[in-house]
Structures are given as structure tokens and as C-alpha cells.
Amino acid sequence: MKNPIVVLDNGASTIKVGVVTRGGEGKEPRVVQNAIIRSKGDKATYVGHEFKACSDFASLHYRLPFEKGYVVDWDAQKAVWDGIFSDQVLNLNTTEASLLITEPYFNLPNIQEVYDQFIFEEYEFQSYYRCPPASIISYGSLFSHSSLSPPECMIVVDSGFSFTHVVPIMEGKVIWEAVKRLDVGGKLLTNQLKELVSFRQWNMMDETYIMNHVKESCCLVSPDFKHDLEVCRVDPKRNPIIREYVLPDLTKNKRGHIRHPDDIVMDNDQVLVMNNETFTVPEIIFRPDDIGLDQAGLPATIAHCISLLPADVQGMFWANIGLIGGNTKFPGFKQRLLAELRTMAPVDSEVVIYKADDPITEAYKSAYNFASKPEFTQHVVTRAEYAESGSNASRRKFPDWRKFKQAEKEKGAGKQLEDDRPQPSSGKPPKARSKPVAGSSSMRRR
């Protein structure tokens, strides 16, 4: 391999990054916080990879490059990328490397241009490729079977930090007209849990890191929401759903953890009791209207997405639904989604859901496999091409939702031209109605 290829899955919460090597040592990514974090406890500021050295997780202040799914703070993003390319993480000379980077779905044109400027003008990469995560999932192991190649038709459910996207893919290409977005992500779920706990127990509004760990440790998706809600109502102190989380003891540098039955709780330990919060928070993915969002839940969104696809292949999409993203790690997520989708699917369609072993790193591993293939070099934009054409080179080569919009406009314009053409005449000329001329007999009649 002539130049090293950097694979960078640029998520809104964490960045998964590695370098393609001949032996495949870089296939397991390094996970880096995509934020600049200020700790009120030790008065220190941590940029990206430096957060591993943090020991005081109380009242952390996050400066996030992403806001509502898009990069808006490029100074913060550059600081995180600088640390990744430095000798503390990858130890990489970017001027001698190529890059594969993921971007948000429906990324805005002006933001895409900034990507190009940073990669070619700031870091001076030799070449790079930019794409949304779902478009490269077919190169990974999510849909792999023992003896079959990846399916030609698939649905990728990407539930990440900011949003949940339902992305149909046919023959390796995203069908953009059927892509749907649900405005529920990990950030919203963590904020909802903070509000519930702050209202019912302690004020945890400033403890984003701790409450995010509580969410990941305690929460699950209920198979029967109404039944579990009634169980918690009848016996709120003793029921099989309750989970107790021992909050971190900052004086002893002791991390928070779930309390097990045989654990001894000290007098100075603070225990957070998670009752129906355990399952009502993830329920928002399936019932967004519980918090006032005027959107359908994830099962209905998937069913609507498939209904927009060609009728003769809809059965293949029902049979190949893949889950990626951190929210799909909730226990019971796959089983609940499968149960609800079976009630919505046609009788003659089989519903099959595939879940990655690690949904958070699946997009990175798929990108790694794609970058390892010889044909990867045919898809990249080189620094010379950018110097000649600017961002137009990226628009021509990279898969983009705007190409679909442009094709739709051209199709609509062509249809309008056809409608405006004169209709072919029948064999007989139409009869012309002549106007009476002044002085004719019809004018002289009284």
C-alpha cells in the first residue's frame, strides 16, 4: 500500500479512527470523544483523546463540534482532529496519507465545502473520500451470511447521537427519496433522563457524563410497555424492574456502577433508584409523541420507508433490516422492533432484523473494509483534482443526496416540456368560426 489510508468515522458523540494496514491491525478502532470537555473538579480542559486522563467526572462542561446533527463549531472540530493526527494517537503525516471520512445524512453544501477545505488546504491529504455511514455498510459483516453475498436490497437503521435515520439501499446506492429521519437520538434520551431524575430524586441537570453512563447501564426497551408501567405503579419500591445505581464517589475516585444483590452499600454511598425511568426513556424511540414530538415511532417510520420503494422488491427490504448506532444496544431493542414490525408487514413478507456485534463501531469496520479494497482509489478525490476544480471535484465523485434532487428537477422539467407540446391533430381540420364583417347581411338585419 503506497500511502497509509486513515479511516475516520466522525460521529457527533465519539470518533472512531484507525489506519488501514496490510495485516489488518487497525480494524479495531480507537474511540475518541468528539468534544472539548472542561472539568470543574480539577479545573482542567480535555480535548478529544485527552479525556481518558480525566478522573473527576462531576459537572463536566461539553463544547461539541456538532449541533443538531451537523458540524457547526469548526474550531472545536479542528482541535479534536489535530489531537488525533498528532503523535499521541495516530502519529501521522497527513500530507502523505489518504482519508476516508463519514459525514451526516443530508449534509449541507456549504458544510461539505468546509470539509474539502480542511482536508486539502489545512491537512493537505493526498486524497480523500466522504460518504454517509449507511452507504458503506454493505462492505461490513452486518448482513453477512455463511455462504451468501450481501443482499442487494437492505434497510439500515442508524440510531446515533443526534437523530435516528432509516436508510434504504439498493445495489449499493442510497435511495434518497425514501430516507426518513426520526428526531430522537442519544442526546435527547440522556437529557430526558436528566430531567426525570432531577424532578424525582436529585438535581442532575449538570451531570451529563454521569447520567449518560446511567442510561447506558440501566435502561432497556420494554417488550410490553403498559404491563411494565402497571407493575411499577402497583409496587414502586419492590419490583423486578427496579435497578439501583451507585453514584460515583469523587473523594475516593470511585466510578459509578449498578448495585448487585450481593454488593455492600456503605453509609456514605448515594444510590440512585431507577424505577420506570428504566424503560420509559428508551420508549421515546418507539413513541416520540410521549414527549410531544409530532412524529411516528421507529417501526412506523420503517414501514413507511419501505412503502415508498418499488413494490416488486419490498419483500427483500423487509427481510434485510440492519441496526447500527449506540441506541440499538439497549437490551430488548431488536426483539421489540421485530414484534412491532411483524404486525405492520404484509402477510407474505418475512421480517428479519440483523444487529451488529458492536453497533457503535460497525460503520468504521465497514469503511475499513472498503478502504482496503483496490478499487477504493477509483472513488477518491485527489489533491490535484481539488486544486484544479475545487469542491466541484467532490460533487462529481461522491454520492450525494443533492444529485437525486437535481435529477428530480430535470425529470419534472422534462415532463413539463412534454405537456406543453402541441397535440397531434386528427385527420380533419377544425372548423373555423368566422366573425361577421361590417357591411354583411347579418349586420344589416334588424
C-alpha positions in Angstrom: 0.0 0.0 0.0 1.7 3.2 -1.2 0.2 5.7 1.2 -1.5 5.0 4.5 -5.3 5.3 4.5 -6.9 6.9 7.5 -10.5 5.7 8.3 -12.3 8.3 10.4 -15.9 7.7 11.4 -16.7 11.3 12.5 -19.7 10.8 14.9 -21.3 13.6 16.9 -20.5 11.8 20.2 -17.4 9.8 19.5 -14.9 9.5 16.7 -13.8 6.0 15.6 -10.4 6.2 13.9 -7.7 3.9 12.6 -5.2 3.3 9.8 -5.5 0.6 7.2 -2.6 -1.8 7.4 -1.7 -4.9 5.4 -2.1 -7.2 8.4 -5.4 -5.7 9.5 -4.2 -4.5 12.9 -6.1 -1.2 12.5 -9.5 -2.9 12.1 -10.3 -2.3 15.8 -10.7 1.5 16.1 -9.6 3.9 18.7 -12.6 5.6 20.1 -12.1 9.3 20.9 -14.6 11.8 22.5 -15.6 14.3 19.8 -15.7 17.3 22.2 -13.7 19.7 24.3 -14.5 19.0 27.9 -14.0 21.3 30.9 -13.9 19.7 34.3 -15.0 21.9 37.2 -13.4 19.5 39.7 -9.7 19.6 38.6 -10.1 22.8 36.6 -8.6 21.1 33.5 -9.6 21.1 29.9 -9.5 17.9 27.8 -9.5 17.9 24.0 -10.8 14.7 22.4 -8.3 11.9 23.2 -7.1 13.6 26.4 -10.4 12.9 28.2 -9.1 9.4 29.1 -6.9 11.1 31.7 -9.9 12.8 33.4 -10.6 11.4 36.9 -13.2 13.9 38.1 -16.5 13.5 36.2 -18.6 15.9 38.2 -20.2 18.8 36.4 -18.4 18.4 33.1 -19.0 21.1 30.5 -19.0 19.9 26.9 -18.2 22.0 23.9 -19.5 19.9 21.0 -18.5 20.5 17.3 -21.9 19.0 16.3 -25.2 20.7 16.8 -28.5 19.1 15.6 -26.5 16.6 13.6 -24.2 18.9 11.7 -20.7 20.4 12.3 -21.1 24.0 13.4 -18.0 24.6 15.5 -15.1 24.0 13.2 -12.6 25.4 15.7 -13.5 22.7 18.2 -13.6 20.0 15.4 -10.1 21.0 14.3 -8.8 20.8 17.8 -10.1 17.3 18.1 -8.7 16.3 14.7 -5.3 17.8 15.5 -5.0 15.6 18.6 -6.0 12.5 16.6 -3.4 13.1 13.9 -0.7 14.0 16.5 1.9 11.7 17.9 -0.3 11.0 20.9 -2.8 9.0 18.8 -2.0 8.1 15.2 1.4 9.8 14.8 0.6 10.5 11.2 2.0 12.8 8.5 -1.3 13.8 6.7 0.5 15.1 3.6 1.5 11.5 2.8 -1.8 9.9 3.6 -5.3 9.3 2.2 -8.5 9.7 4.2 -12.0 8.1 4.3 -14.4 10.1 6.4 -18.1 9.8 7.2 -20.4 12.8 7.0 -24.0 13.3 8.3 -27.0 12.4 6.2 -28.3 15.2 4.0 -25.2 17.2 4.8 -25.5 20.9 3.7 -23.5 22.0 0.6 -21.6 24.8 2.4 -20.6 22.4 5.2 -19.4 19.9 2.6 -17.2 22.7 1.1 -15.6 23.3 4.5 -14.8 19.6 4.8 -13.0 19.9 1.4 -11.1 23.0 2.6 -10.0 21.5 5.8 -8.9 18.2 4.3 -7.0 19.6 1.3 -5.9 23.0 2.5 -5.4 22.6 6.2 -4.2 19.0 6.5 -3.1 18.5 2.8 -4.1 14.9 2.5 -3.1 13.2 -0.8 -6.7 12.2 -1.5 -10.0 11.5 0.4 -13.4 10.0 0.2 -16.5 11.3 2.0 -19.8 9.4 2.5 -22.7 8.8 4.9 -22.2 5.8 7.2 -25.1 3.7 5.8 -23.7 3.8 2.2 -20.7 1.6 3.1 -22.5 -0.9 5.5 -22.7 -3.5 2.7 -18.9 -3.9 2.9 -19.1 -4.9 6.6 -20.3 -8.0 8.3 -23.8 -6.8 9.4 -25.7 -8.7 6.7 -23.1 -11.4 6.1 -24.3 -15.0 5.8 -22.3 -18.2 5.9 -22.5 -18.8 2.2 -24.3 -15.8 0.7 -23.1 -12.4 -0.5 -24.6 -9.2 1.0 -28.2 -8.6 -0.2 -28.9 -6.1 -3.0 -31.8 -4.6 -1.1 -31.4 -3.6 2.6 -32.7 -1.1 5.2 -30.1 0.4 7.6 -31.4 1.9 10.8 -28.8 4.2 12.1 -29.7 5.5 15.6 -27.0 7.8 16.8 -26.3 10.8 19.0 -28.5 13.4 17.2 -31.1 11.5 15.1 -32.3 8.1 14.0 -32.2 7.6 10.2 -33.9 4.8 8.2 -31.9 4.4 5.0 -32.9 2.1 2.2 -30.0 0.8 0.0 -30.4 -0.9 -3.4 -27.4 -2.3 -5.2 -25.0 -0.3 -3.0 -26.7 3.0 -3.6 -28.8 5.0 -1.1 -32.4 5.6 -2.3 -32.6 9.2 -1.0 -36.2 9.8 -1.8 -37.2 7.1 0.8 -34.7 8.1 3.5 -36.6 9.1 6.7 -35.4 10.8 9.9 -36.6 10.5 13.4 -35.6 13.4 15.6 -34.7 11.1 18.5 -31.1 10.3 19.4 -28.9 9.5 22.3 -28.5 13.2 23.3 -32.3 13.6 23.6 -32.6 10.4 25.7 -29.9 11.5 28.1 -31.5 14.9 28.5 -34.9 13.3 29.2 -33.4 11.1 31.8 -31.7 14.0 33.5 -35.0 15.9 33.7 -36.8 12.9 35.2 -34.2 12.1 37.8 -33.8 15.8 38.7 -37.6 16.1 39.2 -38.0 12.9 41.2 -34.7 12.5 43.2 -31.6 14.7 42.9 -30.7 17.6 40.7 -28.6 16.0 38.0 -29.0 18.6 35.2 -25.3 19.4 35.2 -24.2 15.8 35.4 -24.3 14.9 31.7 -21.5 12.3 31.8 -22.8 10.5 34.8 -26.4 10.4 33.6 -25.3 9.1 30.2 -23.5 6.3 32.0 -26.7 5.6 34.0 -28.6 5.4 30.7 -26.2 3.0 29.1 -26.0 0.8 32.3 -29.6 0.7 33.4 -32.0 1.4 30.6 -33.7 -1.2 28.5 -36.6 -1.5 26.0 -39.8 -3.0 27.4 -41.5 -5.8 25.5 -44.8 -4.8 27.0 -44.8 -1.1 28.0 -48.3 -0.9 29.6 -47.7 -4.0 31.6 -44.4 -2.9 33.0 -45.8 0.5 33.7 -48.5 -1.1 35.8 -46.0 -3.3 37.7 -44.0 -0.2 38.7 -47.2 1.6 39.7 -48.5 -1.2 41.9 -45.3 -1.7 43.8 -42.9 1.2 43.2 -40.3 0.1 45.8 -40.1 -3.7 45.2 -40.5 -5.0 41.6 -38.3 -6.9 39.2 -37.7 -3.8 37.0 -36.0 -1.6 39.6 -32.3 -1.1 39.2 -30.1 0.7 41.7 -27.1 2.8 40.5 -24.4 3.7 43.0 -23.3 7.2 42.1 -19.5 7.8 41.8 -17.6 8.8 45.0 -15.4 11.6 43.8 -13.4 11.8 47.1 -12.2 8.2 46.5 -12.0 8.4 42.7 -14.6 5.6 42.6 -16.7 5.2 39.4 -20.5 4.7 39.4 -21.9 1.3 38.9 -25.0 -0.8 39.1 -25.7 -2.3 42.5 -25.9 -6.1 42.5 -27.7 -8.0 45.2 -24.5 -9.1 47.0 -22.9 -5.6 46.9 -22.4 -4.0 50.3 -23.5 -0.3 50.3 -21.5 2.0 52.5 -23.2 4.7 54.6 -21.8 7.5 52.5 -22.8 5.9 49.2 -25.5 7.7 47.2 -27.8 5.2 45.5 -30.0 6.3 42.5 -33.1 4.2 42.2 -34.2 3.7 38.7 -37.9 2.6 38.6 -40.0 3.1 35.5 -37.3 5.5 34.1 -35.5 2.3 33.2 -37.8 1.7 30.2 -39.8 4.9 29.7 -36.7 6.8 28.4 -35.9 4.3 25.5 -39.6 4.1 24.8 -39.3 7.6 23.2 -37.7 5.9 20.2 -40.9 3.9 19.6 -43.4 6.6 20.9 -42.0 10.1 20.3 -45.4 11.6 21.0 -44.8 10.7 24.7 -42.8 13.9 24.9 -44.8 15.9 22.4 -42.8 15.2 19.2 -45.3 15.1 16.3 -43.6 12.1 14.6 -44.3 8.4 14.1 -42.2 5.9 16.0 -39.4 3.9 14.6 -41.5 0.8 13.5 -44.0 3.0 11.6 -41.1 5.0 10.1 -39.5 1.9 8.7 -42.9 0.6 7.3 -43.5 4.0 5.6 -39.9 4.0 4.2 -40.5 0.5 2.6 -43.9 1.6 1.2 -42.1 4.2 -0.9 -39.9 1.6 -2.6 -40.7 -0.4 -5.7 -43.5 -2.8 -4.9 -41.7 -5.8 -6.5 -38.7 -5.7 -4.2 -40.4 -4.5 -0.9 -40.3 -8.1 0.4 -36.5 -8.1 0.1 -36.3 -4.9 2.2 -38.5 -6.4 4.9 -36.1 -9.4 5.1 -32.9 -7.3 5.4 -33.1 -4.7 8.2 -29.9 -3.9 9.9 -29.3 -2.0 13.1 -26.3 0.3 13.8 -25.7 3.2 16.2 -25.4 3.3 20.0 -29.1 3.4 20.8 -29.6 -0.1 19.3 -27.5 -1.5 22.1 -30.4 -1.2 24.6 -31.4 -4.7 25.8 -34.7 -5.7 24.1 -34.4 -3.2 21.3 -34.2 -5.8 18.5 -37.0 -8.0 19.9 -39.4 -5.1 20.4 -38.7 -3.7 17.0 -39.2 -7.2 15.4 -42.5 -7.7 17.2 -44.0 -4.4 16.1 -42.7 -4.7 12.5 -44.4 -8.1 12.1 -47.8 -6.5 12.8 -47.1 -3.9 10.0 -45.5 -6.1 7.3 -47.6 -7.8 4.6 -48.7 -11.3 5.4 -46.4 -12.8 2.7 -43.3 -10.9 3.8 -40.8 -12.3 6.2 -39.3 -9.8 8.7 -35.6 -10.3 9.5 -33.5 -7.9 11.6 -29.7 -8.1 11.9 -27.8 -6.5 14.7 -24.1 -5.8 14.7 -21.9 -7.3 17.4 -20.8 -3.7 18.2 -23.3 -1.3 16.6 -21.1 1.7 17.5 -18.1 0.6 15.5 -19.9 -1.2 12.7 -19.7 1.8 10.3 -16.0 2.1 11.0 -15.3 -1.6 10.3 -17.3 -1.4 7.1 -15.4 1.7 6.0 -12.1 -0.1 6.8 -13.1 -3.0 4.6 -14.0 -0.6 1.8 -10.7 1.3 2.1 -8.8 -2.0 2.0 -10.1 -2.8 -1.5 -8.0 -2.0 -4.6 -11.0 -0.2 -6.2 -11.1 2.3 -3.4 -8.6 4.6 -5.2 -11.1 4.9 -8.1 -13.6 6.7 -5.8 -11.4 9.2 -4.1 -10.8 12.9 -5.0 -7.1 13.7 -5.2 -5.4 16.9 -4.1 -4.6 17.7 -7.8 -8.2 17.4 -8.8 -9.2 19.7 -5.9 -6.6 22.2 -6.9 -8.0 22.2 -10.5 -11.7 22.1 -9.8 -12.3 22.9 -6.1 -15.3 21.4 -4.5 -16.8 20.6 -7.9 -14.5 17.6 -8.0 -16.1 16.3 -4.8 -19.6 16.9 -6.1 -18.9 14.9 -9.2 -17.4 11.8 -7.5 -19.1 11.5 -4.1 -22.6 10.0 -3.6 -24.8 12.9 -2.6 -28.5 13.5 -1.9 -28.4 16.7 -4.0 -27.8 14.6 -7.2 -31.2 13.0 -6.6 -32.9 16.4 -6.0 -31.3 17.7 -9.3 -32.5 14.6 -11.2 -36.0 15.1 -9.8 -36.0 18.7 -11.0 -34.7 17.7 -14.5 -37.4 15.0 -14.7 -40.1 17.4 -13.7 -38.8 20.0 -16.2 -38.9 17.3 -19.0 -42.4 16.3 -18.1 -43.5 19.9 -18.3 -42.0 20.3 -21.7 -43.9 17.3 -22.9 -47.1 18.7 -21.5 -46.5 22.0 -23.4 -46.0 20.3 -26.8 -48.9 20.8 -29.3 -51.2 17.8 -29.5 -51.2 15.9 -32.8 -54.2 16.9 -35.0 -56.8 14.5 -36.3 -57.3 13.9 -40.0 -59.9 16.7 -40.5 -59.0 20.4 -40.0 -61.1 22.1 -37.3 -63.9 24.3 -38.4 -63.1 27.9 -38.1 -65.8 30.3 -36.8 -65.6 33.5 -38.8 -66.5 36.8 -37.3 -69.2 38.8 -39.1 -67.7 41.5 -41.3 -69.1 45.0 -41.3 -71.5 45.5 -44.1 -72.5 41.9 -44.4 -76.2 40.9 -44.5 -76.0 39.6 -40.9 -75.0 43.0 -39.7 -77.8 44.7 -41.6 -80.5 42.6 -40.2 -82.7 44.1 -37.5 
